[in-house]
Amino acid sequence: MTTTALKKWEVQRRLEEIDRQLYWAGSVGRTDLIVRFGISPQQASADLKLYLEGVGETIRFNGSIKRYVPTDTFQPQFIQPCIEDYIGWAGEIGHMVTTVPLPFRSASVVTLQALTKAIHQRRSIEIRYRSLTTPEGMVRRITPHSIVFTGTRYHVRAFCHYSEEFRDFVLGRIVETSTFDDAGPGKEKDDAWNTLIIARIGPHPMLTATQRTLIEADYAMVDGEARIHIKQALLLYLLDQFNLFEQESARPASVQQIVLLNPEICQLIRH
């Protein structure tokens, strides 16, 4: 990166910070930029001036707190506000969003590195994989193409040369990796990976009208349903996460607040 490009990137980051302070925190001042980026008061003033030139009267200076605050017409200029943006920014400035601790299935970094090398070099790799049927481990050759995080565990999507089909291998169950070799079929041949499925979810039918309205708002439903576009290869994990299998719709509405509106897609899951 050239010096000029670097300076432009640094200025861009500071303008984004002003946006975030105004949108998420409700005000911004020179100190925010000085502390965050280690710049001089003069540079912070210049950044604020540059920002002000672009937003006009949508922010104003509040003399009582000596900070700029947004007006009702303010709209961010350099960020796209979303919950992911806030979570990332809050963590950087020391306001980490608290998450519920869940059991986490570990994965060896050494194993991950071997798999990512195979993915990027388009090679196959030999692994020893443990499962409930072979807890001592079984040697397989796989051609991996993608790493997947389900929310509680990581797995690798790969063509298994032993079973001659695409499968998911939990990273924590790969106890050994060894030689690379020629690749088998790649991602473009993985039909379940390349096929998009629409999972339609809606409020449990036994909820009251008022309760259904609440659930519809929770899940940003439109006309009583939300449509989730997901790879067929990942459908199992979505349905399992929210107990959306067809047989689960008989659970009490107070427990099973959402249901699968097109349960026929369960037939697409490879067991």
Buried (B, 14 or more C-beta within 10 A) or exposed (E): EEEEEEEEEBBEEBBBBBBBBBBBBEBBBBEBBBEBBEBEEEBBBBBBEEBBEEBEEBBEEEEEEEBBBBEEEBEBBBBEEEEEBBBEBBEEBEEEEEEEEEEEBEBBEEBBEBBEBBBEEEBBBBBBBBEEEEEEBEEBBBBBBBBBEBEEBBBBBBBBBEEEEBBBBBBBBBEBBEEBBEBBBBBEEBEBBEEEBEBBBBBBEBBEEEBBBEBBEEBEBEEEBBEBEBBBBBBBBBBBEBBBBBEBBEBEBEEBBBBBBBBEBBEEBEE
